Amino acid sequence: MTLMLAEPFAVDSFDFGDDSYFTKVYAFAEGLANVQELKNSKVARGSQDGLYVNRTYYGLYAMLNELKARVTTTKPEWLRSKKELV
């Protein structure tokens, strides 16, 4: 799940209008929803902070998808460390 959350930051530009990313995310969530051990568990499955971050990012991603946004996800040169520029 974390790798999917970070996927837009792994490229220079991410097209949120491309539904293939969201199809993959929804398929993963659907798979988790069908795991009986998780459905029947009474134990919390993650920290509250982790849940907040996931919901916040995926909510933002969903809005960007509806807007069919293409977003530049790299750091501007002035924000990069000197090591990255070499």
C-alpha positions as CSV (number, residue, x, y, z in Angstrom):
1,M,0.0,0.0,0.0
2,T,2.8,2.4,0.9
3,L,4.5,1.7,-2.5
4,M,1.3,2.6,-4.3
5,L,0.9,5.7,-2.2
6,A,4.5,6.9,-3.2
7,E,4.2,5.9,-6.8
8,P,3.3,9.4,-8.1
9,F,6.5,10.7,-6.5
10,A,8.7,8.1,-8.2
11,V,8.4,9.8,-11.6
12,D,9.0,13.3,-12.9
13,S,5.4,13.9,-13.9
14,F,2.4,11.8,-12.9
15,D,-0.9,11.7,-14.9
16,F,-3.7,11.4,-12.4
17,G,-6.1,11.3,-15.2
18,D,-4.9,7.9,-16.2
19,D,-7.3,5.5,-14.5
20,S,-4.9,2.5,-14.6
21,Y,-3.3,3.7,-11.3
22,F,-6.7,3.9,-9.6
23,T,-7.8,0.6,-11.0
24,K,-4.7,-1.0,-9.4
25,V,-5.4,0.8,-6.0
26,Y,-9.1,-0.3,-6.0
27,A,-8.2,-3.9,-6.9
28,F,-5.7,-4.0,-4.0
29,A,-8.3,-2.6,-1.6
30,E,-10.9,-5.0,-2.9
31,G,-8.5,-7.9,-2.3
32,L,-8.0,-6.7,1.3
33,A,-11.7,-6.4,1.8
34,N,-12.1,-10.1,0.9
35,V,-9.5,-11.4,3.3
36,Q,-11.5,-13.2,6.1
37,E,-8.8,-12.8,8.7
38,L,-9.0,-9.0,8.3
39,K,-12.8,-9.0,8.2
40,N,-13.2,-10.9,11.4
41,S,-10.3,-9.2,13.3
42,K,-11.2,-7.1,16.3
43,V,-7.7,-5.7,16.5
44,A,-6.7,-2.3,15.0
45,R,-4.9,-2.8,11.7
46,G,-2.7,0.3,11.7
47,S,-1.9,3.4,13.6
48,Q,-4.3,6.3,13.5
49,D,-1.6,8.5,12.0
50,G,-1.0,6.0,9.2
51,L,-4.7,5.8,8.4
52,Y,-5.0,9.6,8.3
53,V,-2.0,9.9,5.9
54,N,-3.4,7.2,3.6
55,R,-6.9,8.7,3.5
56,T,-5.5,12.2,3.0
57,Y,-3.3,11.2,0.1
58,Y,-5.8,9.0,-1.6
59,G,-8.5,11.6,-1.2
60,L,-6.2,14.2,-2.8
61,Y,-5.3,11.7,-5.5
62,A,-9.0,11.0,-6.2
63,M,-9.7,14.7,-6.6
64,L,-6.7,15.0,-9.0
65,N,-8.1,12.1,-10.9
66,E,-11.5,13.8,-11.4
67,L,-9.7,16.9,-12.6
68,K,-7.6,14.7,-15.0
69,A,-4.5,16.5,-13.6
70,R,-1.0,16.0,-14.8
71,V,1.3,17.0,-11.9
72,T,5.1,17.6,-11.9
73,T,6.3,15.7,-8.8
74,T,10.0,16.4,-8.9
75,K,11.7,18.9,-6.6
76,P,12.7,22.2,-8.2
77,E,16.4,22.6,-8.6
78,W,16.7,25.2,-5.8
79,L,15.2,22.6,-3.4
80,R,17.4,19.6,-4.4
81,S,20.5,18.7,-2.3
82,K,23.9,19.3,-3.9
83,K,24.4,15.5,-4.0
84,E,21.4,15.2,-6.4
85,L,22.7,17.8,-8.8
86,V,26.1,16.1,-9.3
